[in-house]
Amino acid sequence: MPSRYISRDGEILADRFTDGPYIFQNVHTLGGAARHTAAHTALLRAAAKSLFGFDPEITADELRRRIARLTEACRMPSRVSVRAVVRLYPTGSIEIACDEPSIYAGYVLRSLRPDAICLRMAPPLPSLPTSAAEHTRLLADTMARTRGARTAILTDSDGTVISESAQPIFIVNGYTVSTPAVSAAEESVERRLVRESLRQTDMTFAERLITLDTLAAADEIFTADHRGITSIARIGRKPYMSIIAERVASRIENVTL
């Protein structure tokens, strides 16, 4: 994280993140205001109970206040979005750091349309926001760049596509947008934003198993993260459109979780 300060259990310190395993959330902020903190807090608490065996003492209002104090201490610009990375450790400690300011204000369809490759690299517990999943994503994207692409779509050993908590994947066929199923307790903020955006359209949201054959037959592929929507340009020689991705991105700003 490029910011000089972090928030550790509510105290602003000139320090860096603690090493070790953690669960995390990427929180979108604009003008120092954190978005969807109730949903982010619920996910942190559910993951902590599942993985660490305790319910952390953090509320949505407290998370919002901590992020606001940190963005002020880091003198983050108010006119563009900034990612606040929240980490919860097995000790119960909660640390927050600010990423570099975005060039965008709010959730958007990113102008960069990356080429992708498919990698058999399934992280453990992919539906949960863990440090293992985050590091797997970093490794996968690094490998993609060495092979001439910008990002990777992850699959398991059988070729089933993995939808990550912090970066869920969506497949478009006609007017149907599909993504792998997850439990209600594990549904990420990013996935919910897309699902709720689709309610404002005439498109259909579906949960289904996605395979390499599904990718090959798709009209569009896009992912969602703290920035908004990223539309995949191509996998190998297969090009993809970006019409539905643009429609979804235009509606995320109107969604309240």
Sine and cosine of phi, psi and omega as CSV:
sin_phi,cos_phi,sin_psi,cos_psi,sin_omega,cos_omega
0.00,0.00,0.75,-0.67,-0.08,-1.00
-0.98,0.21,-0.30,0.95,-0.06,-1.00
-0.94,0.35,0.51,-0.86,-0.06,-1.00
-0.96,0.27,-0.50,0.87,-0.11,-0.99
-0.93,-0.37,0.39,-0.92,0.21,-0.98
-0.77,-0.64,0.31,-0.95,0.17,-0.99
-0.97,-0.24,0.84,-0.53,0.04,-1.00
-0.87,-0.49,0.95,-0.31,-0.03,-1.00
0.81,0.59,0.61,0.79,0.07,-1.00
1.00,-0.05,-0.17,0.98,-0.01,-1.00
-0.99,-0.17,0.75,-0.66,0.00,-1.00
-0.99,0.12,0.83,-0.55,-0.07,-1.00
-0.73,-0.68,0.51,-0.86,0.16,-0.99
-1.00,0.09,1.00,0.01,-0.13,-0.99
-0.39,-0.92,-0.04,-1.00,0.05,-1.00
-0.84,-0.54,0.18,-0.98,0.02,-1.00
-0.85,0.53,0.56,-0.83,0.11,-0.99
-0.95,0.30,0.61,-0.79,0.07,-1.00
-0.96,0.27,0.33,-0.94,0.06,-1.00
0.89,-0.45,0.14,-0.99,-0.02,-1.00
-0.94,0.35,0.45,-0.89,-0.03,-1.00
-0.33,-0.94,0.22,-0.98,0.28,-0.96
-0.93,-0.36,0.38,-0.92,-0.16,-0.99
-0.55,-0.84,0.26,-0.96,0.19,-0.98
-0.63,-0.78,0.64,-0.77,0.11,-0.99
-0.98,-0.18,0.94,-0.34,-0.12,-0.99
-0.98,-0.21,0.81,-0.58,0.04,-1.00
-0.98,0.20,0.79,-0.61,0.07,-1.00
-0.82,-0.58,0.51,-0.86,0.08,-1.00
-0.60,-0.80,0.83,-0.56,-0.05,-1.00
0.89,0.45,0.50,0.87,-0.01,-1.00
0.99,0.14,-0.09,1.00,-0.03,-1.00
-1.00,-0.09,0.85,-0.53,0.02,-1.00
-0.99,0.14,0.65,-0.76,-0.04,-1.00
-0.98,-0.19,0.55,-0.83,0.14,-0.99
0.83,0.56,0.64,0.77,-0.06,-1.00
-0.92,0.38,-0.48,0.88,0.04,-1.00
-0.89,0.45,-0.69,0.72,0.01,-1.00
-0.93,0.38,-0.67,0.75,0.02,-1.00
-0.90,0.44,-0.67,0.74,0.00,-1.00
-0.90,0.43,-0.66,0.75,0.01,-1.00
-0.88,0.48,-0.63,0.78,0.02,-1.00
-0.93,0.38,-0.67,0.74,0.05,-1.00
-0.87,0.49,-0.69,0.73,-0.04,-1.00
-0.93,0.37,-0.67,0.75,0.00,-1.00
-0.91,0.42,-0.68,0.74,0.00,-1.00
-0.93,0.38,-0.62,0.79,0.02,-1.00
-0.90,0.43,-0.67,0.74,0.03,-1.00
-0.91,0.42,-0.62,0.79,-0.02,-1.00
-0.95,0.31,-0.68,0.73,-0.14,-0.99
-0.99,-0.13,-0.61,0.79,-0.11,-0.99
-0.95,-0.30,-0.19,0.98,0.08,-1.00
0.98,0.19,0.37,0.93,0.06,-1.00
-0.54,-0.84,0.32,-0.95,0.03,-1.00
-0.97,-0.23,0.94,-0.34,-0.07,-1.00
-0.91,0.41,0.53,-0.85,-0.01,-1.00
-1.00,-0.01,0.98,0.21,0.04,-1.00
-0.60,-0.80,0.72,-0.69,0.05,-1.00
-0.94,-0.33,0.26,-0.97,0.03,-1.00
-0.88,0.48,-0.65,0.76,0.00,-1.00
-0.91,0.42,-0.65,0.76,0.00,-1.00
-0.92,0.38,-0.65,0.76,0.05,-1.00
-0.88,0.47,-0.66,0.75,0.02,-1.00
-0.89,0.46,-0.68,0.74,0.00,-1.00
-0.91,0.41,-0.67,0.74,-0.01,-1.00
-0.89,0.46,-0.67,0.75,0.01,-1.00
-0.92,0.40,-0.66,0.75,0.02,-1.00
-0.88,0.48,-0.69,0.73,0.02,-1.00
-0.90,0.43,-0.63,0.78,-0.03,-1.00
-0.93,0.36,-0.70,0.71,0.00,-1.00
-0.89,0.46,-0.54,0.84,0.07,-1.00
-0.93,0.36,-0.70,0.72,0.00,-1.00
-0.89,0.45,-0.57,0.82,0.00,-1.00
-1.00,0.09,-0.05,1.00,0.02,-1.00
0.82,0.57,0.73,0.69,0.01,-1.00
-0.95,0.30,0.61,-0.79,-0.01,-1.00
-0.90,0.44,0.53,-0.85,-0.10,-0.99
-1.00,-0.04,-0.22,0.97,-0.12,-0.99
-0.99,-0.14,-0.06,1.00,0.05,-1.00
-0.77,-0.64,0.27,-0.96,-0.04,-1.00
-0.98,0.18,0.48,-0.88,0.04,-1.00
-0.69,-0.73,0.69,-0.72,0.08,-1.00
-1.00,0.09,0.79,-0.61,0.17,-0.99
-0.98,-0.21,0.88,-0.47,-0.01,-1.00
-1.00,-0.07,0.87,-0.49,-0.04,-1.00
-0.95,-0.32,0.82,-0.57,0.03,-1.00
-0.87,-0.49,0.73,-0.68,0.07,-1.00
-0.90,-0.44,0.83,-0.56,-0.09,-1.00
-0.99,-0.16,0.30,-0.96,0.02,-1.00
-0.87,0.49,-0.33,0.94,0.05,-1.00
-0.97,0.25,-0.24,0.97,-0.09,-1.00
0.99,-0.12,-0.16,0.99,0.01,-1.00
-0.93,0.36,0.62,-0.78,0.03,-1.00
-0.87,-0.50,0.85,-0.53,0.01,-1.00
-0.87,-0.49,0.57,-0.82,-0.02,-1.00
-0.72,-0.69,0.67,-0.74,0.11,-0.99
-0.68,-0.73,0.45,-0.89,0.02,-1.00
-0.99,-0.15,0.67,-0.74,0.08,-1.00
-1.00,0.09,0.04,-1.00,0.07,-1.00
-0.90,0.43,0.56,-0.83,0.04,-1.00
-0.86,0.51,0.57,-0.82,0.05,-1.00
-0.98,0.20,0.21,-0.98,0.16,-0.99
-1.00,0.01,-0.09,1.00,-0.06,-1.00
-0.94,-0.33,0.32,-0.95,0.12,-0.99
-0.88,-0.47,0.94,-0.35,-0.03,-1.00
1.00,0.01,0.00,-1.00,0.04,-1.00
-0.96,0.29,0.68,-0.73,-0.08,-1.00
-0.61,-0.79,0.19,-0.98,0.30,-0.95
-1.00,0.06,0.91,-0.42,-0.07,-1.00
-0.90,0.43,0.64,-0.76,-0.03,-1.00
-0.93,0.37,-0.49,0.87,0.03,-1.00
-0.97,0.23,0.83,-0.56,0.08,-1.00
-0.94,-0.35,0.98,-0.21,-0.12,-0.99
-0.98,0.18,0.51,-0.86,0.28,-0.96
-0.98,0.21,0.54,-0.84,-0.06,-1.00
-0.79,-0.62,0.37,-0.93,0.20,-0.98
-0.82,-0.57,0.29,-0.96,0.05,-1.00
-0.97,-0.24,0.74,-0.67,0.00,-1.00
-0.81,-0.59,0.69,-0.72,0.13,-0.99
-0.99,0.13,1.00,-0.07,-0.10,-0.99
-0.40,-0.92,0.96,0.27,-0.05,-1.00
-0.99,0.12,0.85,-0.53,0.08,-1.00
-0.96,0.29,0.41,-0.91,0.11,-0.99
-0.92,0.40,0.63,-0.78,0.04,-1.00
0.77,0.64,0.84,0.55,-0.13,-0.99
-0.89,0.46,-0.37,0.93,-0.01,-1.00
-0.99,0.12,-0.04,1.00,0.03,-1.00
-0.94,-0.34,0.57,-0.82,-0.07,-1.00
-0.99,0.11,0.98,0.21,-0.08,-1.00
-0.96,-0.28,0.29,-0.96,0.07,-1.00
-0.88,0.48,-0.56,0.83,0.03,-1.00
-0.88,0.47,-0.69,0.73,0.03,-1.00
-0.91,0.42,-0.66,0.75,-0.01,-1.00
-0.90,0.43,-0.69,0.72,-0.01,-1.00
-0.95,0.32,-0.53,0.85,0.09,-1.00
-0.89,0.45,-0.67,0.74,0.04,-1.00
-0.88,0.47,-0.68,0.73,0.02,-1.00
-0.88,0.47,-0.69,0.73,0.02,-1.00
-0.91,0.42,-0.69,0.73,-0.03,-1.00
-0.88,0.47,-0.69,0.72,0.00,-1.00
-0.93,0.37,-0.56,0.83,0.08,-1.00
-0.89,0.45,-0.70,0.71,0.04,-1.00
-0.90,0.43,-0.61,0.79,0.02,-1.00
-0.88,0.48,-0.68,0.73,-0.02,-1.00
-0.91,0.42,-0.57,0.82,0.03,-1.00
-0.93,0.35,-0.26,0.96,-0.01,-1.00
-0.95,-0.31,0.26,0.97,0.11,-0.99
1.00,0.02,0.12,0.99,0.05,-1.00
-0.94,-0.34,-0.01,-1.00,0.00,-1.00
-0.93,-0.36,-0.37,0.93,-0.02,-1.00
-0.48,-0.88,0.17,-0.99,-0.03,-1.00
-0.80,-0.60,0.59,-0.80,0.19,-0.98
-0.98,-0.19,0.81,-0.59,-0.12,-0.99
-1.00,-0.04,0.61,-0.79,0.09,-1.00
-0.73,-0.68,0.29,-0.96,0.13,-0.99
-1.00,0.05,-0.12,-0.99,-0.08,-1.00
-0.92,0.40,-0.33,0.94,0.02,-1.00
-1.00,-0.03,-0.02,1.00,-0.03,-1.00
1.00,0.06,0.20,0.98,0.08,-1.00
-0.99,0.15,0.77,-0.64,-0.07,-1.00
-0.95,0.32,0.69,-0.72,0.02,-1.00
-1.00,-0.09,0.79,-0.62,0.10,-1.00
-0.98,-0.22,0.92,-0.39,-0.09,-1.00
-0.99,0.15,0.48,-0.88,-0.03,-1.00
-0.86,0.51,-0.75,0.66,-0.08,-1.00
-0.99,0.12,-0.16,0.99,-0.05,-1.00
-0.52,-0.85,0.90,0.43,-0.03,-1.00
-0.90,0.44,0.50,-0.87,-0.04,-1.00
-0.95,-0.31,0.56,-0.83,-0.02,-1.00
-0.72,-0.69,0.65,-0.76,-0.03,-1.00
-0.90,-0.43,0.73,-0.69,-0.02,-1.00
-0.93,-0.37,0.80,-0.59,0.17,-0.99
-0.77,-0.64,0.94,-0.33,-0.07,-1.00
0.90,0.43,-0.87,-0.50,0.02,-1.00
-0.95,-0.32,0.38,0.93,0.04,-1.00
-0.92,-0.39,0.78,-0.62,0.05,-1.00
-0.94,-0.34,0.87,-0.49,-0.11,-0.99
-0.90,-0.44,0.48,-0.88,0.05,-1.00
-0.43,-0.90,0.44,-0.90,0.05,-1.00
-0.87,0.48,0.51,-0.86,-0.02,-1.00
-0.97,0.25,0.55,-0.83,0.16,-0.99
-0.67,-0.75,0.27,-0.96,0.06,-1.00
-0.96,0.29,0.36,-0.93,0.00,-1.00
-0.86,0.51,-0.61,0.79,-0.03,-1.00
-0.94,0.35,-0.40,0.92,-0.05,-1.00
-0.98,-0.20,-0.02,1.00,-0.03,-1.00
-0.93,0.37,0.84,-0.54,-0.09,-1.00
-0.97,0.25,0.28,-0.96,0.07,-1.00
-0.86,0.52,-0.68,0.74,-0.04,-1.00
-0.89,0.45,-0.66,0.75,0.02,-1.00
-0.92,0.39,-0.67,0.74,0.01,-1.00
-0.89,0.45,-0.62,0.78,0.00,-1.00
-0.88,0.48,-0.67,0.74,0.04,-1.00
-0.92,0.39,-0.71,0.70,-0.02,-1.00
-0.86,0.50,-0.70,0.72,-0.01,-1.00
-0.95,0.33,-0.54,0.84,0.07,-1.00
-0.89,0.46,-0.61,0.79,-0.01,-1.00
-0.92,0.39,-0.41,0.91,0.05,-1.00
-0.90,0.44,-0.39,0.92,-0.02,-1.00
-1.00,0.05,0.08,1.00,-0.06,-1.00
-0.83,-0.56,-0.03,-1.00,0.08,-1.00
-1.00,-0.10,0.25,0.97,-0.02,-1.00
-1.00,0.01,0.34,-0.94,-0.04,-1.00
-0.96,-0.28,0.71,-0.70,0.09,-1.00
-0.99,-0.15,0.76,-0.65,-0.04,-1.00
-0.69,-0.72,0.53,-0.85,0.10,-0.99
-0.95,-0.31,0.78,-0.63,-0.06,-1.00
-0.37,-0.93,0.31,-0.95,0.12,-0.99
-0.96,0.29,0.74,-0.67,0.00,-1.00
-0.91,-0.41,0.77,-0.64,-0.02,-1.00
-0.85,-0.53,0.02,-1.00,0.07,-1.00
-0.88,0.47,-0.57,0.82,0.06,-1.00
-0.91,0.42,-0.59,0.80,0.04,-1.00
-0.89,0.46,-0.69,0.73,0.01,-1.00
-0.87,0.49,-0.68,0.74,-0.04,-1.00
-0.90,0.43,-0.49,0.87,-0.06,-1.00
-1.00,-0.07,-0.06,1.00,-0.11,-0.99
-0.97,0.26,0.49,-0.87,0.14,-0.99
-0.99,0.14,-0.62,0.79,0.00,-1.00
-0.60,-0.80,0.42,-0.91,0.17,-0.98
-0.70,-0.71,0.76,-0.65,0.10,-0.99
-0.60,-0.80,0.34,-0.94,0.07,-1.00
-0.85,-0.52,0.31,-0.95,0.04,-1.00
-0.82,-0.57,0.66,-0.75,0.11,-0.99
-0.55,-0.83,-0.27,-0.96,-0.09,-1.00
-0.90,0.44,-0.32,0.95,0.00,-1.00
-1.00,0.07,-0.47,0.88,-0.08,-1.00
0.68,-0.74,-0.79,-0.61,-0.11,-0.99
-0.92,-0.40,0.71,-0.70,0.14,-0.99
-0.88,-0.48,0.86,-0.50,-0.03,-1.00
-1.00,-0.10,0.79,-0.61,0.00,-1.00
-0.97,0.24,0.74,-0.67,-0.03,-1.00
-0.99,0.15,-0.71,0.71,-0.02,-1.00
-0.28,-0.96,0.40,-0.92,0.21,-0.98
-0.84,-0.54,0.91,-0.41,-0.11,-0.99
0.88,0.47,-0.82,-0.57,0.01,-1.00
-1.00,-0.08,0.02,1.00,-0.04,-1.00
-1.00,0.01,0.92,-0.40,0.05,-1.00
-1.00,0.03,0.42,-0.91,0.00,-1.00
-0.78,-0.63,0.49,-0.87,0.06,-1.00
-0.99,0.11,0.01,-1.00,-0.01,-1.00
-0.60,-0.80,0.47,0.88,-0.08,-1.00
-0.96,0.27,-0.77,0.64,-0.03,-1.00
-0.95,0.32,-0.59,0.81,0.05,-1.00
-0.85,0.53,-0.64,0.76,0.01,-1.00
-0.92,0.40,-0.65,0.76,0.01,-1.00
-0.91,0.42,-0.66,0.75,0.02,-1.00
-0.90,0.43,-0.73,0.69,-0.04,-1.00
-0.87,0.49,-0.58,0.82,-0.05,-1.00
-0.93,0.36,-0.25,0.97,-0.06,-1.00
-0.96,-0.29,-0.20,0.98,-0.06,-1.00
-0.88,0.47,-0.58,0.81,0.00,-1.00
-0.87,0.50,-0.40,0.92,-0.05,-1.00
-1.00,0.00,-0.01,1.00,-0.08,-1.00
-1.00,-0.03,0.73,-0.68,0.11,-0.99
-0.87,-0.50,0.82,-0.58,-0.01,-1.00
-0.99,-0.15,0.00,0.00,0.00,0.00
